[in-house]
Amino acid sequence: MDKNLKTSATITCPRCGFIKKEKMPMDACQFFYKCTNCGELLKSKEGECCVFCSYSDSKCPPKQIDAAIKDKVNDN
């Protein structure tokens, strides 16, 4: 596993602005997230794979891995 892989992210609710650090799934994209403050059910934005890619400070692990592979291929 890449030592630079982020496994947690800070997600921000677009409705109430509540910020919470959450662990991201390693092997899947998370399509929904319920804000623990206001109860809003977040869905990924159009064109984004998951709620972390849409509302957090980091892309999800699968997207991070894809980007690292593309970078490695481009470097060769």
N, CA, C, O and CB atoms as a CASP TS submission, in Angstrom:
PFRMAT TS
TARGET T0000
AUTHOR 0000-0000-0000
METHOD Language model
MODEL 1
PARENT N/A
ATOM      1  N   MET     1       0.841  -1.176   0.000  1.00  0.00           N
ATOM      2  CA  MET     1       0.000   0.000   0.000  1.00  0.00           C
ATOM      3  C   MET     1       0.888   1.243   0.000  1.00  0.00           C
ATOM      4  O   MET     1       1.932   1.276   0.651  1.00  0.00           O
ATOM      5  CB  MET     1      -0.958  -0.004   1.217  1.00  0.00           C
ATOM      6  N   ASP     2       0.461   2.248  -0.730  1.00  0.00           N
ATOM      7  CA  ASP     2       1.203   3.492  -0.826  1.00  0.00           C
ATOM      8  C   ASP     2       1.199   4.192   0.530  1.00  0.00           C
ATOM      9  O   ASP     2       0.145   4.385   1.136  1.00  0.00           O
ATOM     10  CB  ASP     2       0.603   4.408  -1.919  1.00  0.00           C
ATOM     11  N   LYS     3       2.389   4.570   1.002  1.00  0.00           N
ATOM     12  CA  LYS     3       2.479   5.218   2.311  1.00  0.00           C
ATOM     13  C   LYS     3       1.852   6.609   2.311  1.00  0.00           C
ATOM     14  O   LYS     3       1.578   7.159   3.378  1.00  0.00           O
ATOM     15  CB  LYS     3       3.929   5.312   2.744  1.00  0.00           C
ATOM     16  N   ASN     4       1.620   7.188   1.125  1.00  0.00           N
ATOM     17  CA  ASN     4       0.993   8.508   1.029  1.00  0.00           C
ATOM     18  C   ASN     4      -0.522   8.428   0.897  1.00  0.00           C
ATOM     19  O   ASN     4      -1.184   9.460   0.788  1.00  0.00           O
ATOM     20  CB  ASN     4       1.562   9.265  -0.148  1.00  0.00           C
ATOM     21  N   LEU     5      -1.073   7.236   0.905  1.00  0.00           N
ATOM     22  CA  LEU     5      -2.508   7.046   0.761  1.00  0.00           C
ATOM     23  C   LEU     5      -3.229   7.568   2.006  1.00  0.00           C
ATOM     24  O   LEU     5      -2.929   7.156   3.126  1.00  0.00           O
ATOM     25  CB  LEU     5      -2.839   5.555   0.522  1.00  0.00           C
ATOM     26  N   LYS     6      -4.170   8.465   1.799  1.00  0.00           N
ATOM     27  CA  LYS     6      -4.961   8.995   2.908  1.00  0.00           C
ATOM     28  C   LYS     6      -6.162   8.093   3.121  1.00  0.00           C
ATOM     29  O   LYS     6      -6.885   7.776   2.177  1.00  0.00           O
ATOM     30  CB  LYS     6      -5.409  10.460   2.635  1.00  0.00           C
ATOM     31  N   THR     7      -6.374   7.680   4.361  1.00  0.00           N
ATOM     32  CA  THR     7      -7.482   6.785   4.683  1.00  0.00           C
ATOM     33  C   THR     7      -8.583   7.479   5.487  1.00  0.00           C
ATOM     34  O   THR     7      -9.615   6.880   5.788  1.00  0.00           O
ATOM     35  CB  THR     7      -6.967   5.587   5.454  1.00  0.00           C
ATOM     36  N   SER     8      -8.357   8.723   5.823  1.00  0.00           N
ATOM     37  CA  SER     8      -9.404   9.508   6.482  1.00  0.00           C
ATOM     38  C   SER     8      -9.436  10.883   5.842  1.00  0.00           C
ATOM     39  O   SER     8      -8.456  11.337   5.252  1.00  0.00           O
ATOM     40  CB  SER     8      -9.161   9.614   8.026  1.00  0.00           C
ATOM     41  N   ALA     9     -10.574  11.530   5.971  1.00  0.00           N
ATOM     42  CA  ALA     9     -10.754  12.848   5.363  1.00  0.00           C
ATOM     43  C   ALA     9     -11.706  13.676   6.214  1.00  0.00           C
ATOM     44  O   ALA     9     -12.504  13.142   6.984  1.00  0.00           O
ATOM     45  CB  ALA     9     -11.288  12.723   3.914  1.00  0.00           C
ATOM     46  N   THR    10     -11.604  14.972   6.061  1.00  0.00           N
ATOM     47  CA  THR    10     -12.507  15.884   6.751  1.00  0.00           C
ATOM     48  C   THR    10     -13.628  16.237   5.785  1.00  0.00           C
ATOM     49  O   THR    10     -13.401  16.873   4.756  1.00  0.00           O
ATOM     50  CB  THR    10     -11.759  17.170   7.255  1.00  0.00           C
ATOM     51  N   ILE    11     -14.839  15.817   6.129  1.00  0.00           N
ATOM     52  CA  ILE    11     -15.995  16.039   5.269  1.00  0.00           C
ATOM     53  C   ILE    11     -16.811  17.201   5.827  1.00  0.00           C
ATOM     54  O   ILE    11     -17.001  17.312   7.038  1.00  0.00           O
ATOM     55  CB  ILE    11     -16.866  14.753   5.156  1.00  0.00           C
ATOM     56  N   THR    12     -17.289  18.062   4.936  1.00  0.00           N
ATOM     57  CA  THR    12     -18.044  19.251   5.331  1.00  0.00           C
ATOM     58  C   THR    12     -19.448  19.187   4.742  1.00  0.00           C
ATOM     59  O   THR    12     -19.616  19.036   3.533  1.00  0.00           O
ATOM     60  CB  THR    12     -17.320  20.543   4.873  1.00  0.00           C
ATOM     61  N   CYS    13     -20.444  19.303   5.599  1.00  0.00           N
ATOM     62  CA  CYS    13     -21.834  19.290   5.149  1.00  0.00           C
ATOM     63  C   CYS    13     -22.144  20.614   4.440  1.00  0.00           C
ATOM     64  O   CYS    13     -21.943  21.683   5.017  1.00  0.00           O
ATOM     65  CB  CYS    13     -22.808  19.060   6.351  1.00  0.00           C
ATOM     66  N   PRO    14     -22.629  20.553   3.201  1.00  0.00           N
ATOM     67  CA  PRO    14     -22.942  21.782   2.489  1.00  0.00           C
ATOM     68  C   PRO    14     -24.190  22.497   3.027  1.00  0.00           C
ATOM     69  O   PRO    14     -24.392  23.681   2.758  1.00  0.00           O
ATOM     70  CB  PRO    14     -23.127  21.477   1.031  1.00  0.00           C
ATOM     71  N   ARG    15     -25.013  21.784   3.776  1.00  0.00           N
ATOM     72  CA  ARG    15     -26.239  22.374   4.325  1.00  0.00           C
ATOM     73  C   ARG    15     -25.962  23.187   5.592  1.00  0.00           C
ATOM     74  O   ARG    15     -26.374  24.343   5.696  1.00  0.00           O
ATOM     75  CB  ARG    15     -27.261  21.276   4.627  1.00  0.00           C
ATOM     76  N   CYS    16     -25.257  22.573   6.559  1.00  0.00           N
ATOM     77  CA  CYS    16     -25.076  23.247   7.853  1.00  0.00           C
ATOM     78  C   CYS    16     -23.633  23.661   8.125  1.00  0.00           C
ATOM     79  O   CYS    16     -23.369  24.389   9.082  1.00  0.00           O
ATOM     80  CB  CYS    16     -25.549  22.346   8.964  1.00  0.00           C
ATOM     81  N   GLY    17     -22.692  23.203   7.288  1.00  0.00           N
ATOM     82  CA  GLY    17     -21.289  23.562   7.474  1.00  0.00           C
ATOM     83  C   GLY    17     -20.557  22.742   8.517  1.00  0.00           C
ATOM     84  O   GLY    17     -19.395  23.019   8.817  1.00  0.00           O
ATOM     85  N   PHE    18     -21.221  21.730   9.079  1.00  0.00           N
ATOM     86  CA  PHE    18     -20.595  20.877  10.088  1.00  0.00           C
ATOM     87  C   PHE    18     -19.422  20.121   9.471  1.00  0.00           C
ATOM     88  O   PHE    18     -19.519  19.608   8.356  1.00  0.00           O
ATOM     89  CB  PHE    18     -21.625  19.885  10.688  1.00  0.00           C
ATOM     90  N   ILE    19     -18.324  20.059  10.202  1.00  0.00           N
ATOM     91  CA  ILE    19     -17.097  19.419   9.728  1.00  0.00           C
ATOM     92  C   ILE    19     -16.784  18.239  10.628  1.00  0.00           C
ATOM     93  O   ILE    19     -16.819  18.348  11.853  1.00  0.00           O
ATOM     94  CB  ILE    19     -15.907  20.423   9.699  1.00  0.00           C
ATOM     95  N   LYS    20     -16.474  17.095   9.996  1.00  0.00           N
ATOM     96  CA  LYS    20     -16.158  15.902  10.775  1.00  0.00           C
ATOM     97  C   LYS    20     -15.115  15.066  10.042  1.00  0.00           C
ATOM     98  O   LYS    20     -15.173  14.900   8.824  1.00  0.00           O
ATOM     99  CB  LYS    20     -17.432  15.067  11.042  1.00  0.00           C
ATOM    100  N   LYS    21     -14.162  14.544  10.807  1.00  0.00           N
ATOM    101  CA  LYS    21     -13.158  13.648  10.241  1.00  0.00           C
ATOM    102  C   LYS    21     -13.753  12.248  10.203  1.00  0.00           C
ATOM    103  O   LYS    21     -14.273  11.754  11.204  1.00  0.00           O
ATOM    104  CB  LYS    21     -11.824  13.677  11.068  1.00  0.00           C
ATOM    105  N   GLU    22     -13.670  11.614   9.033  1.00  0.00           N
ATOM    106  CA  GLU    22     -14.241  10.278   8.845  1.00  0.00           C
ATOM    107  C   GLU    22     -13.225   9.359   8.179  1.00  0.00           C
ATOM    108  O   GLU    22     -12.371   9.805   7.413  1.00  0.00           O
ATOM    109  CB  GLU    22     -15.533  10.348   8.002  1.00  0.00           C
ATOM    110  N   LYS    23     -13.333   8.084   8.481  1.00  0.00           N
ATOM    111  CA  LYS    23     -12.513   7.073   7.816  1.00  0.00           C
ATOM    112  C   LYS    23     -13.163   6.749   6.471  1.00  0.00           C
ATOM    113  O   LYS    23     -14.379   6.581   6.385  1.00  0.00           O
ATOM    114  CB  LYS    23     -12.363   5.780   8.702  1.00  0.00           C
ATOM    115  N   MET    24     -12.341   6.664   5.422  1.00  0.00           N
ATOM    116  CA  MET    24     -12.856   6.364   4.093  1.00  0.00           C
ATOM    117  C   MET    24     -12.722   4.873   3.797  1.00  0.00           C
ATOM    118  O   MET    24     -11.747   4.245   4.211  1.00  0.00           O
ATOM    119  CB  MET    24     -12.118   7.193   3.028  1.00  0.00           C
ATOM    120  N   PRO    25     -13.696   4.301   3.083  1.00  0.00           N
ATOM    121  CA  PRO    25     -13.563   2.902   2.689  1.00  0.00           C
ATOM    122  C   PRO    25     -12.380   2.738   1.732  1.00  0.00           C
ATOM    123  O   PRO    25     -12.166   3.580   0.860  1.00  0.00           O
ATOM    124  CB  PRO    25     -14.870   2.393   2.032  1.00  0.00           C
ATOM    125  N   MET    26     -11.620   1.664   1.891  1.00  0.00           N
ATOM    126  CA  MET    26     -10.419   1.448   1.083  1.00  0.00           C
ATOM    127  C   MET    26     -10.727   0.851  -0.290  1.00  0.00           C
ATOM    128  O   MET    26      -9.984   1.077  -1.244  1.00  0.00           O
ATOM    129  CB  MET    26      -9.463   0.543   1.822  1.00  0.00           C
ATOM    130  N   ASP    27     -11.801   0.103  -0.391  1.00  0.00           N
ATOM    131  CA  ASP    27     -12.032  -0.670  -1.602  1.00  0.00           C
ATOM    132  C   ASP    27     -13.307  -0.317  -2.351  1.00  0.00           C
ATOM    133  O   ASP    27     -13.731  -1.056  -3.240  1.00  0.00           O
ATOM    134  CB  ASP    27     -12.060  -2.100  -1.263  1.00  0.00           C
ATOM    135  N   ALA    28     -13.925   0.813  -1.997  1.00  0.00           N
ATOM    136  CA  ALA    28     -15.177   1.187  -2.652  1.00  0.00           C
ATOM    137  C   ALA    28     -15.411   2.687  -2.514  1.00  0.00           C
ATOM    138  O   ALA    28     -14.845   3.350  -1.645  1.00  0.00           O
ATOM    139  CB  ALA    28     -16.363   0.399  -2.056  1.00  0.00           C
ATOM    140  N   CYS    29     -16.248   3.190  -3.384  1.00  0.00           N
ATOM    141  CA  CYS    29     -16.661   4.591  -3.290  1.00  0.00           C
ATOM    142  C   CYS    29     -17.935   4.656  -2.457  1.00  0.00           C
ATOM    143  O   CYS    29     -18.831   3.827  -2.619  1.00  0.00           O
ATOM    144  CB  CYS    29     -16.882   5.220  -4.711  1.00  0.00           C
ATOM    145  N   GLN    30     -18.015   5.632  -1.573  1.00  0.00           N
ATOM    146  CA  GLN    30     -19.192   5.781  -0.708  1.00  0.00           C
ATOM    147  C   GLN    30     -20.117   6.802  -1.351  1.00  0.00           C
ATOM    148  O   GLN    30     -19.763   7.975  -1.470  1.00  0.00           O
ATOM    149  CB  GLN    30     -18.790   6.222   0.752  1.00  0.00           C
ATOM    150  N   PHE    31     -21.292   6.364  -1.763  1.00  0.00           N
ATOM    151  CA  PHE    31     -22.211   7.216  -2.504  1.00  0.00           C
ATOM    152  C   PHE    31     -23.054   8.129  -1.617  1.00  0.00           C
ATOM    153  O   PHE    31     -23.504   9.180  -2.072  1.00  0.00           O
ATOM    154  CB  PHE    31     -23.111   6.367  -3.334  1.00  0.00           C
ATOM    155  N   PHE    32     -23.277   7.746  -0.357  1.00  0.00           N
ATOM    156  CA  PHE    32     -24.123   8.522   0.546  1.00  0.00           C
ATOM    157  C   PHE    32     -23.428   8.724   1.886  1.00  0.00           C
ATOM    158  O   PHE    32     -22.613   7.909   2.318  1.00  0.00           O
ATOM    159  CB  PHE    32     -25.479   7.828   0.747  1.00  0.00           C
ATOM    160  N   TYR    33     -23.774   9.829   2.527  1.00  0.00           N
ATOM    161  CA  TYR    33     -23.245  10.132   3.863  1.00  0.00           C
ATOM    162  C   TYR    33     -24.293  10.965   4.589  1.00  0.00           C
ATOM    163  O   TYR    33     -24.774  11.963   4.053  1.00  0.00           O
ATOM    164  CB  TYR    33     -21.858  10.892   3.789  1.00  0.00           C
ATOM    165  N   LYS    34     -24.646  10.564   5.798  1.00  0.00           N
ATOM    166  CA  LYS    34     -25.622  11.313   6.590  1.00  0.00           C
ATOM    167  C   LYS    34     -24.879  12.207   7.569  1.00  0.00           C
ATOM    168  O   LYS    34     -24.104  11.724   8.395  1.00  0.00           O
ATOM    169  CB  LYS    34     -26.593  10.357   7.343  1.00  0.00           C
ATOM    170  N   CYS    35     -25.116  13.512   7.477  1.00  0.00           N
ATOM    171  CA  CYS    35     -24.485  14.469   8.386  1.00  0.00           C
ATOM    172  C   CYS    35     -24.931  14.157   9.811  1.00  0.00           C
ATOM    173  O   CYS    35     -26.124  14.030  10.087  1.00  0.00           O
ATOM    174  CB  CYS    35     -24.846  15.942   7.998  1.00  0.00           C
ATOM    175  N   THR    36     -23.963  14.036  10.703  1.00  0.00           N
ATOM    176  CA  THR    36     -24.287  13.712  12.090  1.00  0.00           C
ATOM    177  C   THR    36     -24.802  14.924  12.868  1.00  0.00           C
ATOM    178  O   THR    36     -25.243  14.788  14.010  1.00  0.00           O
ATOM    179  CB  THR    36     -23.067  13.142  12.784  1.00  0.00           C
ATOM    180  N   ASN    37     -24.746  16.111  12.253  1.00  0.00           N
ATOM    181  CA  ASN    37     -25.238  17.315  12.918  1.00  0.00           C
ATOM    182  C   ASN    37     -26.687  17.627  12.524  1.00  0.00           C
ATOM    183  O   ASN    37     -27.553  17.749  13.390  1.00  0.00           O
ATOM    184  CB  ASN    37     -24.336  18.505  12.581  1.00  0.00           C
ATOM    185  N   CYS    38     -26.952  17.757  11.210  1.00  0.00           N
ATOM    186  CA  CYS    38     -28.287  18.173  10.764  1.00  0.00           C
ATOM    187  C   CYS    38     -29.107  17.053  10.145  1.00  0.00           C
ATOM    188  O   CYS    38     -30.300  17.230   9.901  1.00  0.00           O
ATOM    189  CB  CYS    38     -28.162  19.285   9.775  1.00  0.00           C
ATOM    190  N   GLY    39     -28.491  15.898   9.882  1.00  0.00           N
ATOM    191  CA  GLY    39     -29.205  14.766   9.315  1.00  0.00           C
ATOM    192  C   GLY    39     -29.323  14.785   7.797  1.00  0.00           C
ATOM    193  O   GLY    39     -29.929  13.883   7.219  1.00  0.00           O
ATOM    194  N   GLU    40     -28.760  15.786   7.143  1.00  0.00           N
ATOM    195  CA  GLU    40     -28.813  15.866   5.674  1.00  0.00           C
ATOM    196  C   GLU    40     -28.135  14.634   5.074  1.00  0.00           C
ATOM    197  O   GLU    40     -27.049  14.238   5.498  1.00  0.00           O
ATOM    198  CB  GLU    40     -28.126  17.176   5.158  1.00  0.00           C
ATOM    199  N   LEU    41     -28.792  14.037   4.082  1.00  0.00           N
ATOM    200  CA  LEU    41     -28.208  12.902   3.381  1.00  0.00           C
ATOM    201  C   LEU    41     -27.457  13.442   2.162  1.00  0.00           C
ATOM    202  O   LEU    41     -28.066  13.906   1.198  1.00  0.00           O
ATOM    203  CB  LEU    41     -29.309  11.858   2.960  1.00  0.00           C
ATOM    204  N   LEU    42     -26.132  13.374   2.221  1.00  0.00           N
ATOM    205  CA  LEU    42     -25.312  13.859   1.130  1.00  0.00           C
ATOM    206  C   LEU    42     -25.188  12.783   0.069  1.00  0.00           C
ATOM    207  O   LEU    42     -25.051  11.599   0.379  1.00  0.00           O
ATOM    208  CB  LEU    42     -23.928  14.289   1.634  1.00  0.00           C
ATOM    209  N   LYS    43     -25.237  13.201  -1.175  1.00  0.00           N
ATOM    210  CA  LYS    43     -25.029  12.316  -2.318  1.00  0.00           C
ATOM    211  C   LYS    43     -23.880  12.902  -3.111  1.00  0.00           C
ATOM    212  O   LYS    43     -23.677  14.116  -3.113  1.00  0.00           O
ATOM    213  CB  LYS    43     -26.331  12.166  -3.201  1.00  0.00           C
ATOM    214  N   SER    44     -23.132  12.052  -3.781  1.00  0.00           N
ATOM    215  CA  SER    44     -22.005  12.556  -4.570  1.00  0.00           C
ATOM    216  C   SER    44     -22.515  13.496  -5.661  1.00  0.00           C
ATOM    217  O   SER    44     -23.591  13.301  -6.226  1.00  0.00           O
ATOM    218  CB  SER    44     -21.200  11.383  -5.197  1.00  0.00           C
ATOM    219  N   LYS    45     -21.709  14.519  -5.937  1.00  0.00           N
ATOM    220  CA  LYS    45     -22.051  15.467  -6.994  1.00  0.00           C
ATOM    221  C   LYS    45     -21.911  14.797  -8.351  1.00  0.00           C
ATOM    222  O   LYS    45     -21.169  13.827  -8.503  1.00  0.00           O
ATOM    223  CB  LYS    45     -21.158  16.724  -6.917  1.00  0.00           C
ATOM    224  N   GLU    46     -22.628  15.319  -9.330  1.00  0.00           N
ATOM    225  CA  GLU    46     -22.542  14.776 -10.683  1.00  0.00           C
ATOM    226  C   GLU    46     -21.089  14.836 -11.170  1.00  0.00           C
ATOM    227  O   GLU    46     -20.431  15.870 -11.057  1.00  0.00           O
ATOM    228  CB  GLU    46     -23.480  15.556 -11.653  1.00  0.00           C
ATOM    229  N   GLY    47     -20.612  13.741 -11.698  1.00  0.00           N
ATOM    230  CA  GLY    47     -19.244  13.672 -12.187  1.00  0.00           C
ATOM    231  C   GLY    47     -18.229  13.236 -11.139  1.00  0.00           C
ATOM    232  O   GLY    47     -17.073  12.980 -11.476  1.00  0.00           O
ATOM    233  N   GLU    48     -18.634  13.146  -9.876  1.00  0.00           N
ATOM    234  CA  GLU    48     -17.757  12.691  -8.789  1.00  0.00           C
ATOM    235  C   GLU    48     -18.169  11.271  -8.416  1.00  0.00           C
ATOM    236  O   GLU    48     -19.341  10.908  -8.521  1.00  0.00           O
ATOM    237  CB  GLU    48     -17.837  13.652  -7.537  1.00  0.00           C
ATOM    238  N   CYS    49     -17.199  10.472  -7.979  1.00  0.00           N
ATOM    239  CA  CYS    49     -17.513   9.058  -7.692  1.00  0.00           C
ATOM    240  C   CYS    49     -18.157   8.853  -6.326  1.00  0.00           C
ATOM    241  O   CYS    49     -18.879   7.877  -6.121  1.00  0.00           O
ATOM    242  CB  CYS    49     -16.252   8.225  -7.774  1.00  0.00           C
ATOM    243  N   CYS    50     -17.899   9.770  -5.385  1.00  0.00           N
ATOM    244  CA  CYS    50     -18.417   9.529  -4.037  1.00  0.00           C
ATOM    245  C   CYS    50     -18.514  10.831  -3.238  1.00  0.00           C
ATOM    246  O   CYS    50     -18.112  11.897  -3.705  1.00  0.00           O
ATOM    247  CB  CYS    50     -17.524   8.523  -3.297  1.00  0.00           C
ATOM    248  N   VAL    51     -19.054  10.716  -2.027  1.00  0.00           N
ATOM    249  CA  VAL    51     -19.223  11.900  -1.184  1.00  0.00           C
ATOM    250  C   VAL    51     -17.889  12.478  -0.719  1.00  0.00           C
ATOM    251  O   VAL    51     -17.790  13.682  -0.484  1.00  0.00           O
ATOM    252  CB  VAL    51     -20.077  11.558   0.021  1.00  0.00           C
ATOM    253  N   PHE    52     -16.863  11.640  -0.584  1.00  0.00           N
ATOM    254  CA  PHE    52     -15.554  12.162  -0.171  1.00  0.00           C
ATOM    255  C   PHE    52     -14.939  13.002  -1.283  1.00  0.00           C
ATOM    256  O   PHE    52     -14.347  14.049  -1.021  1.00  0.00           O
ATOM    257  CB  PHE    52     -14.603  11.008   0.209  1.00  0.00           C
ATOM    258  N   CYS    53     -15.081  12.540  -2.527  1.00  0.00           N
ATOM    259  CA  CYS    53     -14.565  13.323  -3.655  1.00  0.00           C
ATOM    260  C   CYS    53     -15.347  14.624  -3.815  1.00  0.00           C
ATOM    261  O   CYS    53     -14.808  15.613  -4.313  1.00  0.00           O
ATOM    262  CB  CYS    53     -14.632  12.502  -4.958  1.00  0.00           C
ATOM    263  N   SER    54     -16.605  14.631  -3.398  1.00  0.00           N
ATOM    264  CA  SER    54     -17.454  15.814  -3.539  1.00  0.00           C
ATOM    265  C   SER    54     -17.349  16.801  -2.375  1.00  0.00           C
ATOM    266  O   SER    54     -17.352  18.010  -2.601  1.00  0.00           O
ATOM    267  CB  SER    54     -18.877  15.385  -3.689  1.00  0.00           C
ATOM    268  N   TYR    55     -17.257  16.313  -1.136  1.00  0.00           N
ATOM    269  CA  TYR    55     -17.405  17.192   0.027  1.00  0.00           C
ATOM    270  C   TYR    55     -16.268  17.149   1.040  1.00  0.00           C
ATOM    271  O   TYR    55     -16.396  17.731   2.117  1.00  0.00           O
ATOM    272  CB  TYR    55     -18.653  16.856   0.719  1.00  0.00           C
ATOM    273  N   SER    56     -15.158  16.479   0.729  1.00  0.00           N
ATOM    274  CA  SER    56     -14.084  16.418   1.719  1.00  0.00           C
ATOM    275  C   SER    56     -12.803  17.048   1.200  1.00  0.00           C
ATOM    276  O   SER    56     -12.725  17.508   0.061  1.00  0.00           O
ATOM    277  CB  SER    56     -13.822  14.978   2.121  1.00  0.00           C
ATOM    278  N   ASP    57     -11.808  17.056   2.066  1.00  0.00           N
ATOM    279  CA  ASP    57     -10.516  17.655   1.724  1.00  0.00           C
ATOM    280  C   ASP    57      -9.583  16.659   1.043  1.00  0.00           C
ATOM    281  O   ASP    57      -8.407  16.957   0.835  1.00  0.00           O
ATOM    282  CB  ASP    57      -9.849  18.208   2.975  1.00  0.00           C
ATOM    283  N   SER    58     -10.096  15.475   0.692  1.00  0.00           N
ATOM    284  CA  SER    58      -9.264  14.462   0.048  1.00  0.00           C
ATOM    285  C   SER    58     -10.118  13.607  -0.869  1.00  0.00           C
ATOM    286  O   SER    58     -11.300  13.388  -0.606  1.00  0.00           O
ATOM    287  CB  SER    58      -8.551  13.584   1.096  1.00  0.00           C
ATOM    288  N   LYS    59      -9.524  13.132  -1.929  1.00  0.00           N
ATOM    289  CA  LYS    59     -10.196  12.162  -2.793  1.00  0.00           C
ATOM    290  C   LYS    59     -10.212  10.809  -2.076  1.00  0.00           C
ATOM    291  O   LYS    59      -9.387  10.554  -1.199  1.00  0.00           O
ATOM    292  CB  LYS    59      -9.484  12.054  -4.192  1.00  0.00           C
ATOM    293  N   CYS    60     -11.148   9.956  -2.454  1.00  0.00           N
ATOM    294  CA  CYS    60     -11.257   8.632  -1.836  1.00  0.00           C
ATOM    295  C   CYS    60     -10.056   7.765  -2.212  1.00  0.00           C
ATOM    296  O   CYS    60      -9.399   8.026  -3.219  1.00  0.00           O
ATOM    297  CB  CYS    60     -12.571   7.941  -2.265  1.00  0.00           C
ATOM    298  N   PRO    61      -9.761   6.730  -1.408  1.00  0.00           N
ATOM    299  CA  PRO    61      -8.621   5.854  -1.705  1.00  0.00           C
ATOM    300  C   PRO    61      -8.611   5.268  -3.117  1.00  0.00           C
ATOM    301  O   PRO    61      -7.555   5.263  -3.750  1.00  0.00           O
ATOM    302  CB  PRO    61      -8.598   4.736  -0.725  1.00  0.00           C
ATOM    303  N   PRO    62      -9.752   4.768  -3.648  1.00  0.00           N
ATOM    304  CA  PRO    62      -9.689   4.255  -5.024  1.00  0.00           C
ATOM    305  C   PRO    62      -9.233   5.314  -6.036  1.00  0.00           C
ATOM    306  O   PRO    62      -8.478   4.992  -6.954  1.00  0.00           O
ATOM    307  CB  PRO    62     -11.050   3.721  -5.433  1.00  0.00           C
ATOM    308  N   LYS    63      -9.671   6.556  -5.889  1.00  0.00           N
ATOM    309  CA  LYS    63      -9.245   7.627  -6.798  1.00  0.00           C
ATOM    310  C   LYS    63      -7.786   7.996  -6.561  1.00  0.00           C
ATOM    311  O   LYS    63      -7.066   8.311  -7.509  1.00  0.00           O
ATOM    312  CB  LYS    63     -10.135   8.867  -6.622  1.00  0.00           C
ATOM    313  N   GLN    64      -7.342   7.960  -5.303  1.00  0.00           N
ATOM    314  CA  GLN    64      -5.935   8.233  -5.014  1.00  0.00           C
ATOM    315  C   GLN    64      -5.040   7.172  -5.669  1.00  0.00           C
ATOM    316  O   GLN    64      -3.991   7.490  -6.229  1.00  0.00           O
ATOM    317  CB  GLN    64      -5.694   8.274  -3.484  1.00  0.00           C
ATOM    318  N   ILE    65      -5.471   5.917  -5.589  1.00  0.00           N
ATOM    319  CA  ILE    65      -4.703   4.821  -6.185  1.00  0.00           C
ATOM    320  C   ILE    65      -4.668   4.967  -7.703  1.00  0.00           C
ATOM    321  O   ILE    65      -3.617   4.798  -8.322  1.00  0.00           O
ATOM    322  CB  ILE    65      -5.307   3.453  -5.791  1.00  0.00           C
ATOM    323  N   ASP    66      -5.821   5.282  -8.305  1.00  0.00           N
ATOM    324  CA  ASP    66      -5.870   5.487  -9.758  1.00  0.00           C
ATOM    325  C   ASP    66      -4.911   6.600 -10.184  1.00  0.00           C
ATOM    326  O   ASP    66      -4.188   6.457 -11.170  1.00  0.00           O
ATOM    327  CB  ASP    66      -7.309   5.827 -10.207  1.00  0.00           C
ATOM    328  N   ALA    67      -4.905   7.705  -9.441  1.00  0.00           N
ATOM    329  CA  ALA    67      -4.017   8.829  -9.772  1.00  0.00           C
ATOM    330  C   ALA    67      -2.551   8.438  -9.640  1.00  0.00           C
ATOM    331  O   ALA    67      -1.726   8.841 -10.460  1.00  0.00           O
ATOM    332  CB  ALA    67      -4.318  10.031  -8.870  1.00  0.00           C
ATOM    333  N   ALA    68      -2.218   7.656  -8.612  1.00  0.00           N
ATOM    334  CA  ALA    68      -0.828   7.232  -8.411  1.00  0.00           C
ATOM    335  C   ALA    68      -0.382   6.311  -9.541  1.00  0.00           C
ATOM    336  O   ALA    68       0.756   6.394 -10.003  1.00  0.00           O
ATOM    337  CB  ALA    68      -0.668   6.522  -7.049  1.00  0.00           C
ATOM    338  N   ILE    69      -1.278   5.434  -9.983  1.00  0.00           N
ATOM    339  CA  ILE    69      -0.944   4.537 -11.094  1.00  0.00           C
ATOM    340  C   ILE    69      -0.711   5.350 -12.378  1.00  0.00           C
ATOM    341  O   ILE    69       0.252   5.111 -13.106  1.00  0.00           O
ATOM    342  CB  ILE    69      -2.077   3.488 -11.311  1.00  0.00           C
ATOM    343  N   LYS    70      -1.596   6.301 -12.641  1.00  0.00           N
ATOM    344  CA  LYS    70      -1.439   7.141 -13.837  1.00  0.00           C
ATOM    345  C   LYS    70      -0.147   7.931 -13.784  1.00  0.00           C
ATOM    346  O   LYS    70       0.541   8.063 -14.796  1.00  0.00           O
ATOM    347  CB  LYS    70      -2.625   8.096 -13.986  1.00  0.00           C
ATOM    348  N   ASP    71       0.191   8.457 -12.624  1.00  0.00           N
ATOM    349  CA  ASP    71       1.454   9.207 -12.468  1.00  0.00           C
ATOM    350  C   ASP    71       2.649   8.305 -12.733  1.00  0.00           C
ATOM    351  O   ASP    71       3.602   8.706 -13.402  1.00  0.00           O
ATOM    352  CB  ASP    71       1.558   9.818 -11.051  1.00  0.00           C
ATOM    353  N   LYS    72       2.598   7.080 -12.203  1.00  0.00           N
ATOM    354  CA  LYS    72       3.694   6.142 -12.384  1.00  0.00           C
ATOM    355  C   LYS    72       3.864   5.766 -13.861  1.00  0.00           C
ATOM    356  O   LYS    72       4.986   5.680 -14.359  1.00  0.00           O
ATOM    357  CB  LYS    72       3.458   4.886 -11.541  1.00  0.00           C
ATOM    358  N   VAL    73       2.749   5.545 -14.551  1.00  0.00           N
ATOM    359  CA  VAL    73       2.777   5.206 -15.976  1.00  0.00           C
ATOM    360  C   VAL    73       3.342   6.375 -16.784  1.00  0.00           C
ATOM    361  O   VAL    73       4.144   6.175 -17.696  1.00  0.00           O
ATOM    362  CB  VAL    73       1.356   4.837 -16.480  1.00  0.00           C
ATOM    363  N   ASN    74       2.924   7.587 -16.447  1.00  0.00           N
ATOM    364  CA  ASN    74       3.388   8.767 -17.159  1.00  0.00           C
ATOM    365  C   ASN    74       4.860   9.052 -16.912  1.00  0.00           C
ATOM    366  O   ASN    74       5.526   9.647 -17.760  1.00  0.00           O
ATOM    367  CB  ASN    74       2.567   9.961 -16.762  1.00  0.00           C
ATOM    368  N   ASP    75       5.377   8.635 -15.759  1.00  0.00           N
ATOM    369  CA  ASP    75       6.788   8.836 -15.438  1.00  0.00           C
ATOM    370  C   ASP    75       7.691   7.878 -16.226  1.00  0.00           C
ATOM    371  O   ASP    75       8.872   8.158 -16.429  1.00  0.00           O
ATOM    372  CB  ASP    75       7.016   8.653 -13.936  1.00  0.00           C
ATOM    373  N   ASN    76       7.135   6.767 -16.659  1.00  0.00           N
ATOM    374  CA  ASN    76       7.925   5.758 -17.388  1.00  0.00           C
ATOM    375  C   ASN    76       7.919   6.013 -18.840  1.00  0.00           C
ATOM    376  O   ASN    76       8.532   5.264 -19.601  1.00  0.00           O
ATOM    377  CB  ASN    76       7.415   4.377 -17.130  1.00  0.00           C
TER
END
